[in-house]
Amino acid sequence: MVVDDGLLIENIMRWLPYLTFLLSIIFYNNYKKYSFYKYFISHILIIIFFEILDRIYFGINNLKLFDIYTFFEFNSFALIYYNLLKDKTRINILKGLVLVFNLIYFLLYYFNFYIFYTVPIEGVVNSIIVILFFIELLNSESILNYKKMLSFWLSVAFLVFYLTTVPFWSLYYSSIFATRDMFPIIYYLAVVFQLIFIYGLITCRKTEDLY
């Protein structure tokens, strides 16, 4: 029997968030006192919720569904970093980015250009937010133990995913290569994204106090 590699990696991508969520519940007691953690769980639940909707309504206005997902995905992501950042200046930059993105989102939604621009813009904005966290981490004593921090691995996952998908979505929505043949690239990136989450959840345990 011939296995379609694209279909296989897509199925792995769809099921990995369930494993991430399961592990986040298993290790909940280790991180429940950290406010960012509950928003991380919410972020994973949003991924799962829209994945289920995509399966239910497959082929029925999925572009619209993906656009709605982008709004919730971005804002749940922003809440994670609102609770991770400590420097007031960086928090204010985060607030400004959230305000600008949501304003752009609703303006583009009103003019029916939403998904063609919001997805690449989201990737850029999210990457900037993660970089703000890394700058703060580099200027803290915790940099000596960064590999033991769950927040570090979450940030690596987010940066790898969002930064690398910006050129993909920009090219796709600009119609330079408007074909789904390249979508396995996104599937592989999403798998790596979740695997880094899983690695962090399993290996870091109770070390977040370092930050």
N, C-alpha and C positions, 0 to 999 in steps of 0.2 A: 504494500500500500504506500503510495506516495504522499508525503506530508508537505503541505504548503507552509514554508517557513514563515511567510508573512502572517498567515492565519494563526500559526502556533505562537509566535511572539505576541500577537494581539491578544490571544486568550490568556497568556501569562500576565500581560500587562493589566488585563481586566481583573484578574483574581488576586494579584499581589496586594492591592490595598486592603483586602479582607484580612490577609495575614498580618499586615502592619497594624490594623485596628485591633486584632486579637492580641498581639503582643503589647500594644499600648495599654490594653485593659489588664493584662497579666502583670505588667510592671507599674500599674497605676499608683500603688502605695509608695513606690520609690520616688514619685515625682508629683504627687497630688498637691503638695504645698507650694509648688511653683506655678504661678498664674499662667505662664506661657503654655504649659503642658495641656491644659484643658482646651485651649484654642487650637493646639496642634491636633488633638483628637477630633475637634469639630471640623478641622480642615480635611482630615481623612474621611470623616463621615459625609462631608459634602461631595467628595470625589465618588464615594460609594453610592450615595443617593442618586447622583446624576448618571452614574454608570448604569444603575438599575432602570432609570427612566429611559435611557438611550436604548436599552434592550427591549423595553416594553413598547416604545414608540419608534423602533428602528425604521428609518426611511420616511418618517412622518415629521417633516420640518425639523430635522436634527440640527440644522444650522442655527435656528432660533434657540433651540435647547442649549447648544454650546455657548451661545452669546449670554444667556441667563446664567449659565454655569460660571462664565468668566467673571461676572460681577461678584458672585458669592465667593468664588475662589480667591479673588484679589483681596476682598475685605477680610476674609478669615485669615489669610496670610499676613495682612497688615496688623491684625490684632496680636498675632504671635510676636511680632517684632516690637510692637508698642509695649508689650510686657517683658521684652528682653533688653531693649535699650535702656540705659540709665542716664546718659548725658542729656541734659535738657535741650541743648542745641540740636543734637541729632534727633531727639524726639520731635522737636518742632519741624525739622526738615521732613520727618516721616509724616507728620500731620499735613504738611503742605503738599506732599506728593499724593497722599490719599485724597485730599480735597481736589487737586488738579485732575487726577485720574478719574474720579467719579463725575466731575463736571464734564470732562471730555466724553466719558461713557454715555451720559444722558444726552448730551448734544448730538453725538454721532447716532445714538439710538433714534432720536427725534428725526434726524435727516436721513435715516435708513442707510447709513454707512457703517453702522456699529462694528460688526465682527471683522470687517476688512482692515480696520485700523486698531481696534481696542486690544486684540490679542498680541500683536507685536509691541504695542505701547506698554501693555501689562508686563511683558517680558523684560523690557528696559527698566521700567519703574521698580519691579521686584528685584532685579539685579542690583540696582542702586541701593535699595533698602538693605539687602544682604551685605553689600560692601560697607555700608555704615556700621553694621554690626561687627564686621571683621576689623575695621579700623579701631573701634572701641575695644575689642578683644586684644588687639595688638598693643594697645596702650595700657593694658591692665596686667596685674601680676599673674593672672590666670593663663596667660599665653604659654607659661612653662608646662602647663598640664592640659593644653587644649584638646589633646586626643582623647582625654577621659570625659569630655563634656558632651552631653547629648545635644545641646544647642549648637555646638560646633558642627556635628555631623548633619544635623537638620539643615544648617546653613550651607554646607557643602552640597548637599542634595539639591536644595533650591537653586543655588547659583549654577551648578552644572546643568540643570534642566532648563531654567529660564534663559540663561545667557546663550546656550546653544540652540534654543528653539527660535530665538529672535530672527536670525537670517532665514531659517526655514519658512516660518509663517510670512515673513515679508515677501519672499520670492513667490510663495504659493498664492497669497492674496493679490499680488501685483500681476498675476497671470503669466509670469515668466516661465513657470512650469506648473500649470494648473492641472496636475494629474495626481491621482491617489497612489500611483506606483511608488512614490517616494515616502509614503506614510510609514512603512516599517522603520524608517529612521526615528520617527517620533515614538513608535512603540518601544524600540530599543532604549531610547533615552528615558522613557517613562519607567521601564523595568529597572534601569540603573538607579533612577530617582528613588524608587521604593526600596530597592536593595540597600541603599545607603541608610535610609530610615531604619530598616530592620537591623542592620549592623550596629547602628548607634544604640537602638533600644536594647539589644542583647548584651553589648559590651560595656556600656557606660554605667548603668545601674544608678548608684547613689552618689555620684561624684559632682553633681551640678552645684553643690555648695562652694566649689572652687571659684565660681564666678560671682 
